[in-house]
Amino acid sequence: MQALPIVAAPVILFIVAWFADPKMSGWLPQCPLHEFTGLYCPGCGLTRAAHQLAHGHVRAALAVNPLALVLAVIASYVFVCELVNALGTQIQYPRFIYRWHWAFWALIAAFGVARNIHSYPFYLLAPH
């Protein structure tokens, strides 16, 4: 029962991403960092990318936020592990996940800096 929120949350988020088109929905919030500074945070475009991924449009998701695909793969792996664990079979996460979490946060920070550099090829990381 403890894993229920971990298993249910991605399903709910997928359903919301499927139905809520960020281009058409006025109720989805804008990025406060971009609104006040004009800079793109690492999360800018994740909602649009999640909507595109939910519909199977991988190229469109990569154009909006390339990090979304990495996050989707990691989230899918954790979701499957937690689902299997909730069904009674114990799956241990690989040790590299625990050892390399700092590299994951460094990747996110570097991505946030790189997508604000206005020269080739970095400007390709900005949301389109």
DOKOLDREN-463341 format. One record per residue (C-alpha): residue number from 0; chain; x, y, z; residue in one letter. Coordinates in steps of 0.25 Angstrom, whole numbers, plus 2048, in hexadecimal, padded with zeros to 3 digits. Example, Ala and Ser with C-alpha at 12.3 -4.5 7.8 and 13.67 -1.06 7.14 Angstrom:
+-----+--------+-----+-----+-----+--------+
: num : chaine :   u :   v :   w : residu :
+-----+--------+-----+-----+-----+--------+
:   0 :      A : 831 : 7EE : 81F :      a :
:   1 :      A : 837 : 7FC : 81D :      s :
+-----+--------+-----+-----+-----+--------+
// end
This chain:
+-----+--------+-----+-----+-----+--------+
: num : chaine :   u :   v :   w : residu :
+-----+--------+-----+-----+-----+--------+
:   0 :      A : 800 : 800 : 800 :      m :
:   1 :      A : 80C : 809 : 802 :      q :
:   2 :      A : 810 : 808 : 7F3 :      a :
:   3 :      A : 802 : 80C : 7EF :      l :
:   4 :      A : 805 : 81B : 7EE :      p :
:   5 :      A : 812 : 818 : 7E6 :      i :
:   6 :      A : 80A : 80F : 7DC :      v :
:   7 :      A : 7FE : 818 : 7DB :      a :
:   8 :      A : 804 : 826 : 7D9 :      a :
:   9 :      A : 80B : 823 : 7CC :      p :
:  10 :      A : 7FE : 81D : 7C6 :      v :
:  11 :      A : 7F6 : 829 : 7CB :      i :
:  12 :      A : 801 : 832 : 7C5 :      l :
:  13 :      A : 801 : 82B : 7B8 :      f :
:  14 :      A : 7F2 : 82C : 7B7 :      i :
:  15 :      A : 7F3 : 83B : 7B9 :      v :
:  16 :      A : 7FE : 83C : 7AF :      a :
:  17 :      A : 7F6 : 835 : 7A5 :      w :
:  18 :      A : 7EA : 83E : 7A6 :      f :
:  19 :      A : 7EF : 84C : 7AA :      a :
:  20 :      A : 7F6 : 852 : 79E :      d :
:  21 :      A : 7FF : 85D : 7A4 :      p :
:  22 :      A : 7FD : 865 : 797 :      k :
:  23 :      A : 7EE : 866 : 799 :      m :
:  24 :      A : 7EC : 865 : 7A8 :      s :
:  25 :      A : 7EC : 872 : 7AF :      g :
:  26 :      A : 7ED : 86C : 7BD :      w :
:  27 :      A : 7FB : 867 : 7BC :      l :
:  28 :      A : 805 : 870 : 7C3 :      p :
:  29 :      A : 810 : 877 : 7BC :      q :
:  30 :      A : 81F : 875 : 7C0 :      c :
:  31 :      A : 821 : 880 : 7CA :      p :
:  32 :      A : 830 : 881 : 7C7 :      l :
:  33 :      A : 82D : 883 : 7B9 :      h :
:  34 :      A : 822 : 88D : 7BB :      e :
:  35 :      A : 82B : 896 : 7C4 :      f :
:  36 :      A : 839 : 894 : 7BE :      t :
:  37 :      A : 837 : 88F : 7B0 :      g :
:  38 :      A : 840 : 883 : 7B4 :      l :
:  39 :      A : 83C : 875 : 7B1 :      y :
:  40 :      A : 83D : 86B : 7BD :      c :
:  41 :      A : 840 : 85D : 7BB :      p :
:  42 :      A : 831 : 85A : 7BD :      g :
:  43 :      A : 82C : 864 : 7B2 :      c :
:  44 :      A : 824 : 85C : 7A8 :      g :
:  45 :      A : 822 : 850 : 7B0 :      l :
:  46 :      A : 813 : 851 : 7B0 :      t :
:  47 :      A : 813 : 852 : 7A1 :      r :
:  48 :      A : 81D : 847 : 7A0 :      a :
:  49 :      A : 815 : 83E : 7A9 :      a :
:  50 :      A : 809 : 841 : 7A0 :      h :
:  51 :      A : 810 : 83D : 794 :      q :
:  52 :      A : 816 : 830 : 79A :      l :
:  53 :      A : 808 : 82C : 79F :      a :
:  54 :      A : 804 : 82D : 790 :      h :
:  55 :      A : 810 : 825 : 78B :      g :
:  56 :      A : 817 : 832 : 785 :      h :
:  57 :      A : 825 : 830 : 789 :      v :
:  58 :      A : 82B : 83A : 77F :      r :
:  59 :      A : 822 : 845 : 784 :      a :
:  60 :      A : 825 : 842 : 792 :      a :
:  61 :      A : 834 : 842 : 78F :      l :
:  62 :      A : 832 : 850 : 789 :      a :
:  63 :      A : 82B : 856 : 795 :      v :
:  64 :      A : 834 : 850 : 7A0 :      n :
:  65 :      A : 83E : 845 : 79C :      p :
:  66 :      A : 840 : 842 : 7AB :      l :
:  67 :      A : 831 : 83D : 7AB :      a :
:  68 :      A : 835 : 830 : 7A4 :      l :
:  69 :      A : 840 : 82D : 7AF :      v :
:  70 :      A : 836 : 830 : 7BA :      l :
:  71 :      A : 82B : 827 : 7B3 :      a :
:  72 :      A : 835 : 81B : 7B2 :      v :
:  73 :      A : 839 : 81D : 7C1 :      i :
:  74 :      A : 82B : 81F : 7C6 :      a :
:  75 :      A : 826 : 813 : 7BE :      s :
:  76 :      A : 830 : 80A : 7C4 :      y :
:  77 :      A : 82D : 80E : 7D2 :      v :
:  78 :      A : 81E : 80D : 7CF :      f :
:  79 :      A : 820 : 7FE : 7CA :      v :
:  80 :      A : 829 : 7FB : 7D6 :      c :
:  81 :      A : 81F : 800 : 7E0 :      e :
:  82 :      A : 813 : 7FA : 7D9 :      l :
:  83 :      A : 81A : 7EC : 7D9 :      v :
:  84 :      A : 81E : 7EF : 7E8 :      n :
:  85 :      A : 80F : 7F2 : 7EB :      a :
:  86 :      A : 80B : 7E5 : 7E5 :      l :
:  87 :      A : 813 : 7DD : 7EF :      g :
:  88 :      A : 820 : 7DB : 7E7 :      t :
:  89 :      A : 82C : 7E2 : 7ED :      q :
:  90 :      A : 835 : 7E9 : 7E2 :      i :
:  91 :      A : 842 : 7F0 : 7E7 :      q :
:  92 :      A : 846 : 7FD : 7E0 :      y :
:  93 :      A : 854 : 7FC : 7DA :      p :
:  94 :      A : 85F : 802 : 7E2 :      r :
:  95 :      A : 862 : 80C : 7D7 :      f :
:  96 :      A : 855 : 813 : 7DA :      i :
:  97 :      A : 85A : 816 : 7E8 :      y :
:  98 :      A : 868 : 819 : 7E5 :      r :
:  99 :      A : 866 : 822 : 7D9 :      w :
: 100 :      A : 85A : 82B : 7DE :      h :
: 101 :      A : 864 : 837 : 7DF :      w :
: 102 :      A : 867 : 836 : 7D1 :      a :
: 103 :      A : 858 : 836 : 7CD :      f :
: 104 :      A : 857 : 843 : 7D5 :      w :
: 105 :      A : 864 : 849 : 7CE :      a :
: 106 :      A : 85E : 845 : 7C0 :      l :
: 107 :      A : 851 : 84D : 7C3 :      i :
: 108 :      A : 859 : 859 : 7C8 :      a :
: 109 :      A : 862 : 858 : 7BC :      a :
: 110 :      A : 856 : 857 : 7B3 :      f :
: 111 :      A : 850 : 863 : 7B9 :      g :
: 112 :      A : 85C : 86B : 7B6 :      v :
: 113 :      A : 85F : 866 : 7A8 :      a :
: 114 :      A : 851 : 869 : 7A3 :      r :
: 115 :      A : 852 : 877 : 7A6 :      n :
: 116 :      A : 85F : 879 : 79E :      i :
: 117 :      A : 85B : 880 : 791 :      h :
: 118 :      A : 865 : 879 : 787 :      s :
: 119 :      A : 865 : 86D : 77F :      y :
: 120 :      A : 863 : 861 : 783 :      p :
: 121 :      A : 85E : 866 : 791 :      f :
: 122 :      A : 852 : 86E : 78C :      y :
: 123 :      A : 84C : 861 : 787 :      l :
: 124 :      A : 84A : 85D : 795 :      l :
: 125 :      A : 840 : 869 : 798 :      a :
: 126 :      A : 831 : 866 : 797 :      p :
: 127 :      A : 82B : 867 : 789 :      h :
+-----+--------+-----+-----+-----+--------+
// end
